[in-house]
């Protein structure tokens, strides 16, 4: 657990720096394009390469030392940040440069993420899986809290150039901690199970393992049904707030900060309390609760509603992510986790790539025109979400949030899912330490 805590602290510092850069670039894209589709395409181009590289990343994580793969992912992330910085400083940065950078980072970022997540089961005891996962969630939400505040305060003084330099400094701190850390490797070899080559059998091993394990298959289907409306809503969030606030950086920053605070509070509470004894309850109730809060967020038309609603929504997100991941860590042997988790993540990444492609055009060309004062849907839904700029995006956001609630509640009607922890036995762990 001590090694996990050191790596976690380094990632916390680095994530805050990275989120400061991301926060500034969101406004750059909006100022340049003013388009929900352009913002959504940033997500698309970051997700699509992950979808392609994930099967190979799963094989690599099961075969090679995970520490080295994490270092490789961090180095590529730094190089991408430097490239964006040089283009911006030279007044040459264009939107396609950003798409290219997030695509490259997406490939190696997926490798780093998979290596990190599969190491958690080896760095902490089973009873602490949910706590460890909640702490990982706290990293991202801490970035969402502090990054808008720091970026907003420092940008007038040091500009984007200075913020990127802070990002690179925080990266070096995390990199140094990772460099000296000792990360266990599962005993056995990926080659012992599926052969030494990158064959079709090796590439599809994780998916075949899930398909022949009903409990894992039920988990994957349930999370996929939740992820589609959730990811569409995520792609709509920034343009919805910007459109309904007149492009206010301060309001978006305040709502984003509230969301980060909710995520941190939820993660810290979960790391202390440990979550549900039957972790499937945490996943399904987290789905439903998050959807309910996001319905309120979409219906709101002022910051005074957006701030508490988004706080409440993100308060529950660590619950369903940590509960779900803890089940996977407990049920899948560590020597197989790279390929099995890669297969599960590949489905999620596919949804993550498709969702923004649906969200942007639906918002810009269907729902926004329909929710103008004389639009086709204004008379029906106008009393709920209003009309004019951002109302169509808000309506689509509410519909997606309602689907999230349905998925969470409907999950209890399937025994294979609700009883997965009793129907599927835990694995036994054997590790060897890689220096």
N, C-alpha and C positions, 0 to 999 in steps of 0.2 A: 504493500500500500504506500510505503514511503516513496518509492520510485515513481509511482503513479502521481502522487501529490506534487513532486518536483516538476515532472513533465507538464502536469495540469497548470501549475503556476506560470510556467514559461509560455504556454499557449494562451493563457489569459492576457498576459501583457501584449503578446504579439497580435492577438485578435482585436484588442482595442485600437492599436495603431492601424491595422488593416481596415477596420470599419470606418475610421476617420477618412481614409482615402476614398472608400466606397461611397460614403455619404456625400463628399464633395463631388464625385463623378456623377451621381444621380442628378444633381442640379445642373451639371454641365450638359448632360444628355437632354434634360427637359428644356433648358434654355435654348439649345441648338435646334431641337426638333419640335417640342411641344406635343409629342405624340405618345399615346399609351402603347402603340405598337412598337415604337422604337425602344421604349423601356422594356417591354416584354421580350424583345429580341435579344437583349443582353442576357436575360435568363436562358433563352433558347440556346444561344451559342455557347453558354457555359455548360449546359446540360447535355447537348448532343454528343460531344466527344466523350463524355463520361460513359454514355450508353455504349459506345463502340469499344472503349478500352477496358470496361469493367471485367469481362470474362478473362482477359489476359492478366489484369491486375489480381484477380482471385487466385490464379495459378501462381503468380509471382509471390504473393503473400504467403501461400502455403509452402513454397519451395525455398525462398531466400530469406535471410535475416530481416526481420521487420523494421529494425532500427535503421538499417541502411536505406530501405525504401522510404521511410519517413524523412530521412535527411534529403534524399533526392527530391521528394515533393516540395520540401521547404525551399531548396535552392532554386528550383524552377519558378516558384511563386515570387521569390525575390527578383529574379531576372525579368519576369513579366512586369513587375512594378517599376523597375528601373527603365524598361523600354517605354512604358506609358509616360513616365516622368520626363525622359529625354524628348519625346515627341511634343509634350505639352510645353516644356521650356523653350523649344525651338519654334513654337507657334505652328506646328505641323499636325497636331492631333486631329484626327477625323473619326467619325463614328465607327467606320469599318476597322480602324486600328483597335478600338476597344473590343469589338466583336472578336477580332483575331486573338487578342491577348487573353480574353476570358476563355476562349476555346483551348488555347495551349495550356493555360493553367488548369482547365477542367480535366484534361487528360492526367496530368501528374498530381493534381489535387485529389482525384479519386483514388489514386494509388496510395497517397499519404493517408487519406481518411480511412481507407480499408485496413491499412497496416496498423493504424492507431486503434481502431475499434476492435480488431481481433486481438490486440495485445491486452486489452482491458481484462479479458477473462483469465489472463495469465498473471496479471499484476495485482489483482484483488481476489479475495475469497468470494465464494458463491453468494453468501449472505449479504455481501456488499455490492453486488452487481447493480441493483437499482440506485443505491447511493452514488456509486461511481458515475453512472450514466447521468444522474441528475447534476452532478458537478460539471460534467462535460457540457450539458445544456446551459449551465450557468455562465460558461465562458462566452458563448455567443450572445446571451442576453446582457451580460456586463458590457460587451462591446456596444450593444444598442443603447445602453444607458449613457455611458460616458463619452462615446465617440461624437454624437451630435453636439453635446455641450462643449467638448474640447474643440471640435472642428469649428463650431460657430464662433467661439471666443478667439481662437487663434488665427482663423482665416484672414480677418482684416489686418492682422499684424504681420503674419509670415507668409500668407498666400498658400496656394496649392503646393508650391515647391517646398515650403517648410513642412507642411503636413506630410508629404511623401518622405521627407528626410526623417521625421519622427517614426513613420511606419517602418522604414528600413532599420532604424535603431532598435525598435522593439523586436523586430525579426531576429537581429543578431543576438539579443538576450535569450530568446527562445531556442535559437539554434545552438548556442553554447551549452544550455542545459541539456538538450537532447544529445549533444555530442558526447557528453561524459556519462550519460545514463546507461544502466545495464538492463536490457529488455529481454525477458525470457522468450525462448522459441519452443513450440510444442515438440515433444519427442516424436520420433518417426519422421517419415519423409513423404511429401506429396507423391513422389514417384512410386512409392511402395503401393499406393492405392490405384493409381491411374496410368502408370507408365512414365517414362522420362521425357517424352516429347509433347509439344503443344499440338495434340491431336484433337479430333472432333470429340472423342470420348472425354478428354480432359476438359475441353472448353464447356461441355454440356454436363459435366459431372454434378455441379451444384444444383442445377435445375432438376436433373433426374433424381437427385437425393430428396429434394423438396416434394416432387410429384409422387414419390413412393412413400412419403411420410404424411398422412392425412392431417395431423395437427399443424405441421409447418405450412402445408398448402393452405389450410384454412386461415392461418395468420397472414400469409402473403395476400390472399384474396381480400380479406377484410381491410388490411391497410391500404391496398390498391384502390378499393372502392372509396375509402376516405380521402386518399391522396389526390385524386383527380379534382374534386371540387375545392379541396384545400389549396392546391397549387394554382388553380385558376384564380381563386380569391387572392392569393399572395401576389400574383402578377398584376392584379387590379388595385392593390392597396395604395401604392405611391401615387399613381395617376388620379385615383379617386379623391384622396386628400388634397392633392395639389389643385385639381379642377374645382373642388367645392370650397377651397379656401382662397381662391384667386392667386394661386401659385405661391403661397406664403411659405418661405423656408422655415420661419419661426414655428408655425403651427405644425408642419410636418415633423420638425425636430422635436417638438414637445410631445406629440403623439407617439413617435418612435421611441423617445426616451421612456415614456410611461409603459410602453410595451416591453422594453428591456427590463425595466424595474419589476414588472409583473413576472417575467421569466426568471429573474434572479431570485425573487422572493419564493416563487414556486419551487425552484430548484433547491434552494437552501432549506426550505421546509421539508422537502422530500428527502434530502440527504440526512436530515436530522431524524425524521419520523420513519423513513424506510419504505413508505408506500404500503399498498395493500398486501396482505399475506398471499392472497390469490392475485397475482399480478395482472391477470387478464381483466379483472375489474378496473384496474387503473387505466388500461388501454381503452376499453369500451366506454367507460364513464367519462374519460378524458375526451374522447371523440365528441360525445354528445354535449358536454359542458362547453367545450371550445366553440362548437357550432352555435349554441345559444347566445354566447357572448358576442360572436361575430355578427349575428343577426342584428343585435342592438347597435353594433358599430356601423353597419351598413345603413340602418334606418336613421342614425343620427345625422344632423346637419351642422353641428357646431363642435368646436374643440371641447366644450364642457361635457359633451356626450362621448366623443371619440376617445378622449384620454382615459376615463374610467373603464369604458367598454374594452379597449384594447389591453389595458392593464389586466382586467379579469380574464380575457381570452388567453393571453400568454401565460398567465398564472397556472393554467392547466396543461399547457403544452409539454413541459418536462414530465408530467405524470404519464401521458400516453406514450411518449417516446422512450422514457426510461423503463417503463413497465414492459413494453414490447421488446426492446433490446435485451433486457434481462432474461426474458424467456428464451430468446434465440441463443444467448450465451450459455444458458444452462442445458439446453437440449441438443446443441450441435457440438460434437467433439472438437477441441481446439485445432487439431491437425487438419480438419476439414473446413474450418470456419471461413478461411479465405475464399474458397470457391462457392460455398453455400451462401454466405452473406453477400458475395458478389452477385450471385444469381438473383437473390431477393432485391438487392439494391438496383440491379439492372432493370427490373420491372418498374421500380419507383422512378428511376432516371428517365425511362421511356415516357412515363406519365408526366414527369417534370419537363420534358422537352416538348411534349404535345400541348400541355396546358397553356403556356403563354402564346402558342400559335393560335389557339382557340380564343383566349381571353382578349388579346389585342384587337383583332378584327371584329369580334362580337361587340366589344365595347365601342369601338370607333364607328362602325358602319351599321350596326343593328340597334343596340340598346340606346346609345346616345341620341341618334336621330328620333327614335321612337318616344323618348322622354323629353323632347323639347315641348314648349308650351302647347303647340298644335300637333304634337306627335301622336302616333297610333295608340300608344300605351299610356299617355299622360293622364287621360281621364280615369283610367282604372287604378293606376299605381301612384299617380301624382300625390294623392293625400298621404301616402306612406313615406315616400322618399323625396317628394318635391319634384320640380321640373327645372329644366335649364342645364347649364354646364355641370357635369358630374353626376346628374341624377340617373342616367342610364347605367353608368358604371356601378353606382350604388345598388340599383335594382338587381343587376347581375350578381353582385357580391352577396346580397341577401339570399338569393336563390341558391347559390353555392353553399352558403352557411347552413341553410335548412337541410340540404342533402347530407351534410356532415352529421347533423343530429340524427337523421334517419339511419345512417350507417351504424352509429354507435348503439342505438337502441335495438336495431334489428339483429345485431351480432349475438344477442342473448338467445335468439331462437334457434341457434345451431349448436348442438351438443359438442361436436368435434372442436369447435372454437371455444366455447365457454368453459369446457373441461380439459383443455389442452394440457394443462400442467399436471393433471392426474393421469390422463391417458398416455402421455409420452414421458418415459423415464429420463432422468438427468444423466449426463455423461460423467465419466471419471477423468481427472486431469493428470497428465504426466508431462513434465517440461524439462528442458535442459537450458542452461543459461548461456547465452551468446555474449561474449565480451565485446 
